[in-house]
């Protein structure tokens, strides 16, 4: 089936010229073999798009998703389908084929993940970066198992994003990570599934079961502030819903601990 490159160029032109001379722009240009040469010239003196634009954010998602998808040297149809459905739910579906075409091209190319993440870190607030990590875990989990190779790539991204160990452990506690043990010893064991999570609310707050009331409250308030849905209100409905879900899990964990302790 032939691909309509004119639509692809329209999608690129509508938000990506401003990141052309940057790590993200380089990934796109390498993936589509010089398509930028046929677009109108625009050089961002800083090398970074200072405004959060929808199309540029979508490309961020695609590049990071590609890094996770190819971590195990395989391309899972379930993971590709998850990315496709996520884009359809959250962004304009007019150029969905263009987006998936770009993802396929990025999957077979090498790129510097550290440089890409550094650019995203400069342009995206911390709350958005937390949601990006959760998105990547959902991508990895699309085929019903999060593999160690995928989580190692996600952990690299976490480090490049300057996300703390505590924040990462809270995110991990919401997923089945049975194929992977983080290199840093955690205070509590990570739940293997939703049932275990319900029995271990301490893992969500990343506190010891013997933590003091003040320590539990401090952990709750810190995480609730960082994972508050208001931090991603400018993004799509699915992103906001996942943020609300994470926020609710933190609240539920705190409520469960209070009930167990009779506060």
C-alpha positions as CSV (number, residue, x, y, z in Angstrom):
1,X,0.0,0.0,0.0
2,X,1.4,3.4,-1.0
3,X,1.9,6.0,1.6
4,X,0.8,9.6,1.1
5,X,4.0,11.6,1.9
6,X,2.2,14.9,1.3
7,X,0.1,14.3,4.5
8,X,3.2,13.3,6.3
9,X,5.0,16.5,5.4
10,X,1.9,18.5,6.4
11,X,2.0,17.0,9.8
12,X,5.7,17.6,10.2
13,X,5.4,21.2,9.0
14,X,2.6,22.0,11.4
15,X,4.8,21.7,14.5
16,X,8.2,20.2,14.0
17,X,10.2,22.8,12.0
18,X,11.0,24.5,15.3
19,X,12.9,21.4,16.6
20,X,14.7,20.6,13.4
21,X,18.2,21.6,14.6
22,X,18.0,19.5,17.8
23,X,18.3,15.9,19.0
24,X,14.6,15.3,18.4
25,X,14.8,16.9,14.9
26,X,17.8,14.8,14.1
27,X,16.0,11.6,15.0
28,X,13.1,12.5,12.7
29,X,15.4,13.6,9.8
30,X,17.4,10.4,10.1
31,X,14.2,8.2,10.3
32,X,12.6,9.7,7.2
33,X,15.8,10.2,5.3
34,X,16.0,14.0,4.8
35,X,12.3,14.9,4.6
36,X,13.2,18.1,6.5
37,X,15.1,19.3,3.4
38,X,11.7,19.6,1.6
39,X,10.1,21.7,4.4
40,X,10.3,25.4,4.9
41,X,13.5,26.4,6.7
42,X,13.2,27.6,10.3
43,X,16.1,27.6,12.7
44,X,15.5,27.9,16.4
45,X,18.6,29.7,17.7
46,X,18.5,27.8,21.0
47,X,18.1,24.4,19.3
48,X,15.1,23.7,21.4
49,X,11.4,24.5,20.9
50,X,10.5,26.7,23.9
51,X,6.8,26.2,23.5
52,X,5.0,23.0,24.2
53,X,3.4,22.1,20.9
54,X,1.1,19.2,20.3
55,X,2.9,17.7,17.3
56,X,6.3,18.0,18.9
57,X,5.0,16.3,22.1
58,X,3.6,13.4,19.9
59,X,7.0,12.9,18.4
60,X,8.5,12.8,21.9
61,X,6.0,10.0,22.6
62,X,6.9,8.1,19.4
63,X,10.7,8.3,20.0
64,X,10.5,7.2,23.6
65,X,8.0,4.4,22.7
66,X,10.4,3.2,20.0
67,X,13.2,3.0,22.5
68,X,11.1,0.8,24.7
69,X,9.5,-1.3,22.0
70,X,12.8,-2.4,20.5
71,X,14.5,-2.9,23.8
72,X,13.9,-6.7,23.6
73,X,15.0,-6.9,19.9
74,X,11.3,-7.6,18.9
75,X,8.5,-5.4,17.7
76,X,5.3,-6.4,19.4
77,X,2.0,-5.8,17.6
78,X,0.3,-5.3,20.9
79,X,2.7,-2.5,21.8
80,X,2.3,-0.8,18.4
81,X,-1.5,-1.1,18.8
82,X,-1.4,0.5,22.3
83,X,0.6,3.5,20.9
84,X,-1.9,3.8,18.1
85,X,-4.9,3.8,20.4
86,X,-3.2,6.2,22.8
87,X,-2.6,8.7,20.0
88,X,-6.2,8.3,18.7
89,X,-7.7,9.0,22.1
90,X,-5.5,12.0,22.9
91,X,-4.6,13.8,19.7
92,X,-6.0,14.7,16.3
93,X,-6.5,11.5,14.4
94,X,-6.3,13.2,11.0
95,X,-2.6,12.2,10.7
96,X,-2.6,8.9,12.6
97,X,-1.1,7.0,9.6
98,X,1.7,9.6,9.4
99,X,2.5,9.1,13.1
100,X,2.6,5.3,12.9
101,X,4.7,5.6,9.7
102,X,7.2,7.7,11.6
103,X,7.2,5.2,14.5
104,X,8.0,2.4,12.1
105,X,10.9,4.3,10.6
106,X,12.3,5.3,14.0
107,X,12.2,1.7,15.2
108,X,14.8,0.6,12.6
109,X,17.1,3.6,13.3
110,X,19.7,4.2,16.0
111,X,19.5,7.4,18.0
112,X,21.0,9.0,21.1
113,X,18.4,8.4,23.8
114,X,20.3,10.6,26.3
115,X,20.3,13.6,24.0
116,X,16.6,13.2,23.2
117,X,15.7,12.9,26.9
118,X,17.8,16.0,27.7
119,X,15.8,18.0,25.3
120,X,12.5,16.8,26.6
121,X,13.7,17.6,30.2
122,X,14.4,21.2,29.1
123,X,11.0,21.7,27.5
124,X,8.6,19.6,29.6
125,X,7.7,20.1,33.3
126,X,8.3,17.4,35.9
127,X,4.7,16.3,36.1
128,X,4.6,15.7,32.3
129,X,7.8,13.7,32.5
130,X,6.2,11.5,35.2
131,X,3.3,10.8,32.9
132,X,5.6,10.0,30.0
133,X,7.2,7.3,32.2
134,X,3.8,5.9,33.0
135,X,3.0,5.9,29.3
136,X,6.1,3.9,28.6
137,X,5.3,1.3,31.2
138,X,1.8,0.9,29.7
139,X,3.5,0.4,26.3
140,X,5.8,-2.2,27.8
141,X,2.8,-3.9,29.5
142,X,0.7,-4.0,26.3
143,X,1.7,-7.6,25.6
144,X,0.9,-8.5,29.3
145,X,4.5,-8.8,30.5
146,X,7.0,-6.0,31.3
147,X,10.3,-7.5,30.3
148,X,13.6,-6.7,32.1
149,X,15.1,-5.3,29.0
150,X,12.2,-2.9,28.6
151,X,12.4,-1.7,32.2
152,X,16.2,-1.1,31.9
153,X,15.5,1.3,29.0
154,X,12.7,3.0,31.0
155,X,15.1,3.3,34.0
156,X,17.6,5.0,31.8
157,X,14.9,7.5,30.7
158,X,13.9,8.0,34.4
159,X,17.5,8.9,35.2
160,X,17.8,11.3,32.2
161,X,14.5,12.9,33.2
162,X,15.8,13.5,36.7
163,X,12.9,11.5,38.3
164,X,13.8,10.4,41.8
165,X,14.1,6.8,42.9
166,X,11.1,7.4,45.2
167,X,8.9,8.6,42.4
168,X,10.0,5.8,40.2
169,X,9.3,3.1,42.8
170,X,5.8,4.6,43.3
171,X,5.1,4.3,39.6
172,X,6.6,0.7,39.5
173,X,4.3,-0.3,42.3
174,X,1.3,0.3,40.0
175,X,2.5,-2.3,37.5
176,X,3.4,-6.0,37.4
177,X,7.2,-5.9,37.3
178,X,7.8,-9.6,38.2
179,X,10.4,-10.0,35.4
180,X,12.6,-7.2,36.8
181,X,14.2,-6.2,40.2
182,X,15.4,-2.6,40.4
183,X,19.1,-2.5,41.2
184,X,18.5,-0.3,44.3
185,X,17.0,-2.1,47.3
186,X,13.6,-0.8,48.1
187,X,12.1,-0.4,51.5
188,X,9.2,-2.7,50.6
189,X,8.8,-5.4,48.0
190,X,7.1,-4.3,44.8
191,X,3.6,-5.9,44.4
192,X,3.3,-8.4,41.6
193,X,-0.3,-7.6,40.7
194,X,-3.3,-5.6,41.6
195,X,-4.3,-7.9,44.4
196,X,-0.9,-7.7,46.0
197,X,-1.0,-3.9,45.5
198,X,-4.2,-3.7,47.5
199,X,-2.6,-5.6,50.3
200,X,0.6,-3.5,50.3
201,X,-0.3,0.2,50.2
202,X,3.1,1.0,51.7
203,X,4.7,0.2,48.4
204,X,2.7,2.9,46.6
205,X,3.9,5.5,49.1
206,X,7.3,3.9,49.2
207,X,7.5,3.8,53.0
208,X,8.4,1.0,55.4
209,X,5.5,-0.8,57.1
210,X,7.0,0.5,60.4
211,X,7.2,4.1,59.2
212,X,5.9,6.7,61.7
213,X,2.7,8.6,61.2
214,X,4.6,11.7,60.2
215,X,6.7,9.8,57.7
216,X,3.6,8.3,56.1
217,X,1.8,11.7,55.9
218,X,4.9,13.4,54.5
219,X,5.3,10.7,51.8
220,X,1.6,11.0,50.9
221,X,1.6,14.8,50.6
222,X,4.8,14.8,48.5
223,X,3.6,12.2,46.0
224,X,0.1,13.7,45.8
225,X,1.5,17.0,44.9
226,X,3.9,15.6,42.3
227,X,1.3,13.3,40.7
228,X,-1.7,15.7,40.8
229,X,-3.7,15.6,37.6
230,X,-3.7,19.4,37.2
231,X,-0.1,19.1,36.1
232,X,-1.2,17.5,32.8
233,X,-4.5,19.3,32.2
234,X,-3.2,20.6,28.9
235,X,-2.8,17.1,27.5
236,X,-5.3,14.6,26.1
237,X,-8.1,12.9,28.0
238,X,-6.4,9.5,28.2
239,X,-3.3,11.2,29.7
240,X,-5.5,13.1,32.2
241,X,-7.4,9.9,33.1
242,X,-4.2,8.0,33.8
243,X,-3.0,10.8,35.9
244,X,-6.3,10.8,37.8
245,X,-5.9,7.0,38.2
246,X,-2.4,7.3,39.6
247,X,-3.5,10.1,42.0
248,X,-6.4,8.0,43.1
249,X,-4.1,5.0,43.9
250,X,-1.9,7.2,46.0
251,X,-5.0,8.5,47.9
252,X,-6.3,4.9,48.3
253,X,-3.0,3.7,49.6
254,X,-3.0,6.5,52.2
255,X,-6.6,5.8,53.2
256,X,-5.8,2.0,53.5
257,X,-2.9,2.8,55.9
258,X,-5.0,5.1,57.9
259,X,-7.7,2.5,58.3
260,X,-5.2,-0.2,59.2
261,X,-3.6,2.0,61.9
262,X,-6.9,3.4,63.1
263,X,-6.0,7.1,62.5
